[in-house]
Amino acid sequence: MNQEQIDWTLIRKQIDGCLTDEERECLERWMAGDERRRGFVEHACLYYKRNLPVVDETRISEAWQHFARSRKEKRRKRIFSLCTWSAAAVVILVVGTWVWLSGSREIPIERAPKMIAWGSNSVRLIISDGTEINLTSKEPGQTIIDKGVSVQLDKESLSYEENQLMKDTLYHMVEVPQGGEYHLTLSDGSKVWLNAESRLTYPATFGTSERRVRLEGEAYFEVEPGKGRFVVETGDMNVRVLGTAFNVNAYKNEAATRTTLVHGKVEVLTAKDDLQKILAPGEQAIFDRESGRLDVKQVNTDLYTRWIKGQFVFRDTPLRDIMRTLARWYEMEYEFTDPELESLCFYGVISRFERVEGLLEQFEKTGKVHFEYRGNKVMVKK
């Protein structure tokens, strides 16, 4: 096998986590020949681990050939349609190249090297004695024992085993950096997806009555029912559930904390317990930090949970909110040169693994805004 060729079964085995040492070395040599190959493999693995159906090696080969050919092509002009609403520029985005690797799911293929990259996804686990563990650097299948608590580690997830004999409560924390995301299974079987720049503090083993965790940032929860009340603290409010799926967005630099219920039933209370709402599926509770109001509205829950599927969704979203969201994922800073630009609204659905420049180029086509790049800083101008 020469430097340009690859046995596609190696990528399939990498996805399944069953490479031999010799095969892993062979795949590493191939990826080292072009950094874009490494990105292709990492994206394939990431999407498959989000419950993709079986991936055919032929599909992977076709995807790579398309990916490699695209390097020699001129950048394709994207179909772009624009309609202006009364006070907002609304953009329908068609960004990036998508290649089918299965009958129902897609993998995004980059068309050009990124100038601004997403983060390194070096997720940390901090156990009860303060020891910090880089989860991203660990090989699949490793186990950590913390005073009788067993934690199974993986690059993309970790899981806990329930220990009914534990008398003391040990607290662990998972910290996800800019550009990262992570999935964990708590000791009761509840599942949590953590978004970029988020932190979850939780007992390594839950007691018999209440299951309480603390969130900074954003997370999607699927709570195992029948094991006592589950409470998510955010600082602004508490979310109490028995068994359900919901998303909590509690970033400190957002104007509001939002709890979005996908299915089940939750009770949302402010931190002082002076305001309380019961949510039904399809409802969102919004706590406005400035006014102290707690309101409920009907929403399309998919708009607020698509991030766990690797997508950004913007729906008539102000540019200030879009830039704040992008800055959590990409290694970038931004600055508005005119405050009026912050309220421009856009619409779009794109992959989180697309070049940020590709997205911003579409916004520029409205003629309402211009972006200037100074290293990793984006200047937003008229």
C-alpha positions in Angstrom: 0.0 0.0 0.0 1.5 3.3 -1.1 1.3 6.7 0.7 -1.9 7.7 -1.3 -3.9 4.5 -0.7 -5.7 3.2 2.3 -7.4 -0.1 3.2 -10.9 1.3 4.0 -11.6 -1.5 6.4 -9.1 0.2 8.7 -11.3 3.2 9.0 -14.3 0.9 9.6 -12.3 -0.9 12.4 -11.2 2.5 13.8 -14.9 3.4 14.1 -15.7 0.1 15.8 -12.6 0.4 18.1 -11.1 -2.9 17.1 -7.8 -2.0 15.3 -4.7 -4.1 16.0 -1.5 -2.2 16.9 -0.1 -2.9 13.4 -3.3 -1.6 11.8 -3.4 1.5 14.0 0.2 2.3 13.0 -0.7 1.9 9.3 -3.7 4.2 9.6 -1.6 6.7 11.5 1.0 6.8 8.7 -1.7 7.4 6.1 -3.3 10.3 8.2 0.1 11.8 8.8 0.6 12.3 5.1 -2.2 14.9 5.0 -3.8 16.6 8.0 -7.1 16.7 6.0 -7.2 12.9 6.1 -7.0 12.9 9.9 -9.9 15.3 10.0 -11.9 13.1 7.7 -11.4 10.0 9.9 -12.1 11.9 13.1 -15.4 13.2 11.6 -16.4 9.7 10.4 -15.8 8.3 13.9 -17.6 11.1 15.6 -20.8 10.8 13.5 -20.8 7.0 13.7 -20.6 7.0 17.5 -23.8 9.1 17.6 -25.8 6.0 16.8 -25.2 5.8 13.0 -26.3 2.6 11.3 -23.6 0.2 10.0 -21.1 2.0 7.7 -20.1 0.3 4.5 -16.4 0.5 3.6 -17.3 1.3 0.0 -19.2 4.3 1.2 -16.2 5.5 3.2 -14.0 5.0 0.2 -16.4 7.0 -2.1 -16.6 9.7 0.5 -12.8 10.1 0.7 -12.4 10.1 -3.1 -15.0 12.9 -3.3 -13.2 14.7 -0.4 -9.8 14.3 -2.2 -11.1 15.5 -5.6 -12.7 18.6 -4.0 -9.2 19.9 -3.2 -8.5 20.3 -6.9 -11.8 22.0 -7.7 -12.5 25.6 -7.5 -14.8 26.5 -4.7 -18.4 26.0 -5.9 -20.8 29.0 -5.7 -23.6 28.0 -3.3 -27.2 28.5 -4.0 -28.3 31.4 -1.8 -31.7 32.9 -1.5 -32.5 36.0 0.6 -35.7 37.5 1.7 -35.9 40.7 3.8 -38.3 40.9 6.7 -39.3 44.2 8.2 -36.4 44.7 10.5 -34.2 41.6 9.8 -32.0 40.2 7.2 -33.0 36.5 6.9 -30.5 34.2 5.2 -31.2 30.6 4.1 -27.8 29.0 4.2 -26.6 26.1 2.1 -23.1 25.6 3.5 -20.5 22.8 3.0 -20.4 19.6 1.1 -22.3 16.6 2.6 -21.5 13.0 1.6 -23.9 10.1 2.5 -22.2 7.4 4.5 -25.5 5.6 5.3 -29.1 5.6 4.2 -30.2 8.2 6.7 -27.2 10.1 8.1 -24.5 12.4 6.6 -20.9 13.3 7.2 -19.7 16.8 6.3 -16.6 17.1 4.1 -14.5 20.2 4.3 -13.7 21.9 0.9 -10.8 24.0 2.1 -8.4 24.3 5.0 -9.9 26.2 7.9 -8.4 29.5 8.9 -10.2 29.4 12.2 -10.5 25.9 13.7 -12.9 24.5 16.2 -11.3 23.6 19.6 -9.2 20.5 20.5 -11.9 18.9 22.6 -9.5 18.1 25.5 -12.1 17.2 28.0 -11.1 16.9 31.7 -12.4 14.7 34.5 -11.7 16.0 38.0 -12.2 13.3 40.7 -12.8 13.6 44.4 -9.1 14.1 45.5 -8.6 16.9 42.9 -6.8 14.7 40.4 -7.3 15.9 36.8 -7.6 13.3 34.0 -7.4 14.2 30.3 -10.2 12.1 28.9 -9.4 12.8 25.3 -5.9 11.2 25.6 -7.2 8.0 27.2 -7.4 4.7 25.2 -10.9 3.2 25.1 -11.7 0.6 27.8 -9.6 2.0 30.6 -11.0 2.1 34.1 -10.3 4.5 37.0 -11.1 3.6 40.6 -11.8 6.5 43.0 -12.3 5.1 46.5 -14.4 2.2 45.4 -16.2 4.0 42.5 -15.5 2.5 39.1 -15.4 4.8 36.0 -15.1 3.4 32.5 -13.2 5.8 30.2 -13.4 6.5 26.5 -12.4 9.3 24.2 -16.0 10.2 23.5 -17.8 9.1 26.7 -17.5 7.8 30.2 -19.8 5.8 32.4 -20.2 5.0 36.1 -21.2 1.8 37.8 -23.7 2.0 40.7 -22.2 1.2 44.1 -24.9 0.8 46.8 -22.2 0.2 49.5 -20.7 3.7 49.3 -21.3 5.6 52.5 -19.5 8.9 51.6 -20.6 11.1 48.7 -17.7 11.6 46.2 -18.1 14.5 43.8 -16.7 14.4 40.2 -16.6 17.1 37.6 -16.4 17.0 33.8 -15.1 20.1 32.1 -15.6 20.6 28.4 -13.5 23.4 26.7 -14.1 25.7 23.8 -14.8 23.6 20.7 -15.5 20.4 22.7 -18.5 18.2 23.6 -18.8 15.1 25.7 -21.2 12.3 26.7 -21.4 10.6 30.0 -23.6 8.0 31.7 -24.1 8.7 35.4 -24.3 5.9 38.0 -28.1 5.7 37.9 -28.0 5.2 34.1 -29.0 8.8 33.2 -27.3 10.1 30.1 -25.8 13.6 29.7 -24.5 15.4 26.6 -22.3 18.4 27.5 -21.8 21.2 25.0 -18.7 23.4 24.6 -17.5 25.6 27.5 -19.7 23.6 29.9 -19.1 22.0 33.3 -21.1 19.3 35.2 -20.5 18.5 38.9 -22.2 15.4 40.2 -21.9 12.6 42.8 -19.9 9.6 41.6 -22.7 7.5 43.1 -26.2 8.7 43.9 -28.0 8.2 47.2 -31.4 6.6 47.5 -33.5 9.7 47.7 -32.4 12.7 45.6 -30.1 12.9 42.5 -28.6 16.4 42.3 -26.1 17.7 39.8 -24.8 21.2 39.0 -24.5 22.6 35.5 -22.5 25.6 34.1 -23.1 26.0 30.4 -25.3 23.7 28.3 -26.3 20.1 28.5 -29.0 17.7 27.2 -30.3 15.1 29.8 -32.0 11.8 29.4 -33.0 10.9 33.0 -33.4 7.3 34.1 -36.9 7.2 35.8 -37.9 5.5 39.1 -34.8 6.2 41.2 -35.7 9.3 43.1 -36.1 12.9 42.1 -33.4 14.3 39.7 -32.4 17.9 40.2 -30.3 20.1 37.9 -28.9 23.3 39.5 -27.8 26.2 37.3 -27.3 29.0 39.8 -30.4 30.9 38.4 -32.8 28.1 38.7 -33.4 24.4 39.6 -35.0 21.8 37.3 -36.7 18.9 39.0 -37.6 15.8 37.1 -38.5 12.1 37.6 -37.8 10.7 34.2 -37.5 12.7 31.0 -35.4 14.2 28.3 -34.7 17.9 28.3 -32.0 20.6 27.4 -30.7 23.2 29.8 -28.8 26.3 28.5 -27.3 28.2 31.4 -24.3 30.0 30.0 -23.3 32.9 32.2 -22.9 35.3 29.2 -26.4 34.7 28.0 -29.3 37.0 29.0 -31.5 34.1 30.0 -31.4 30.5 31.3 -33.6 28.2 29.1 -35.0 24.8 29.9 -36.5 23.0 26.9 -38.6 19.8 27.5 -38.5 17.1 24.8 -40.6 14.5 26.6 -41.7 13.7 30.1 -42.5 16.4 32.8 -40.3 18.8 34.7 -40.7 21.5 37.4 -38.6 24.6 37.0 -37.9 26.8 40.0 -35.9 30.0 40.4 -32.9 29.7 42.8 -34.9 31.4 45.6 -37.9 29.1 45.0 -40.1 32.2 44.5 -41.1 31.4 41.0 -42.2 28.0 39.7 -43.5 26.5 36.4 -44.4 23.0 35.3 -43.4 22.2 31.7 -45.1 19.9 29.2 -43.3 18.4 26.2 -42.6 21.0 23.6 -42.4 23.9 26.2 -39.5 26.0 27.2 -39.0 27.9 30.4 -37.0 31.2 30.1 -35.6 32.9 33.2 -34.6 36.5 32.3 -31.7 37.4 34.5 -32.2 41.2 34.3 -36.0 41.3 35.0 -36.2 38.2 37.1 -39.2 37.0 35.1 -39.8 33.3 34.5 -41.9 32.7 31.4 -43.0 29.6 29.4 -43.6 29.3 25.7 -44.2 26.6 23.0 -41.1 25.8 20.9 -39.8 23.4 18.3 -37.5 21.4 20.6 -35.4 20.3 17.7 -34.0 23.8 17.3 -32.6 23.7 20.9 -31.3 20.1 20.8 -29.8 19.7 17.3 -26.3 20.5 18.7 -26.0 17.0 20.1 -26.3 15.8 16.4 -23.5 18.1 15.4 -25.4 21.0 14.0 -25.9 24.7 14.6 -29.5 25.9 14.2 -30.2 29.6 13.8 -33.8 30.8 13.4 -34.3 34.5 13.0 -31.4 34.8 15.5 -29.7 38.1 16.2 -26.1 38.3 15.0 -24.8 39.0 18.5 -26.2 35.6 19.7 -24.8 33.8 16.6 -21.3 35.2 17.2 -21.4 34.3 20.8 -22.5 30.7 20.0 -19.7 30.4 17.3 -17.1 31.7 19.6 -17.8 28.8 22.1 -17.1 26.3 19.4 -14.4 27.8 17.2 -11.1 29.2 18.4 -12.1 32.8 17.7 -12.8 36.1 19.3 -15.1 38.8 17.7 -15.8 42.5 17.9 -18.7 44.5 16.6 -17.6 47.9 15.2 -21.2 49.1 15.0 -23.8 48.2 17.7 -26.6 48.3 15.1 -25.1 45.1 13.5 -25.8 43.1 16.7 -29.5 43.0 16.1 -29.4 41.8 12.5 -31.2 38.4 12.3 -30.3 35.4 10.2 -31.6 31.9 9.6 -29.6 28.8 8.9 -28.7 25.1 9.7 -25.1 24.1 9.3 -22.7 21.5 10.5 -20.6 22.3 13.6 -17.6 21.0 11.6 -18.0 23.4 8.7 -15.4 26.2 8.2 -16.7 29.3 10.1 -15.6 31.5 7.2 -18.0 29.6 4.9 -20.9 30.5 7.1 -19.9 34.1 7.6 -19.5 34.5 3.8 -23.2 33.7 3.4 -24.1 36.4 5.9 -22.0 38.9 3.8 -24.1 38.2 0.7 -27.0 40.1 2.3 -24.9 43.3 1.9 -25.8 44.1 5.5 -22.5 43.0 7.1 -18.9 42.4 6.4 -16.3 40.3 8.3 -12.6 41.0 8.5 -10.1 38.5 9.9 -7.2 39.4 12.1 -5.7 36.1 13.1 -8.3 34.4 15.2 -10.3 37.6 15.8 -13.3 38.4 13.6 -14.2 42.1 13.1 -17.9 42.5 12.4 -18.4 45.6 10.1 -20.9 47.3 7.9 
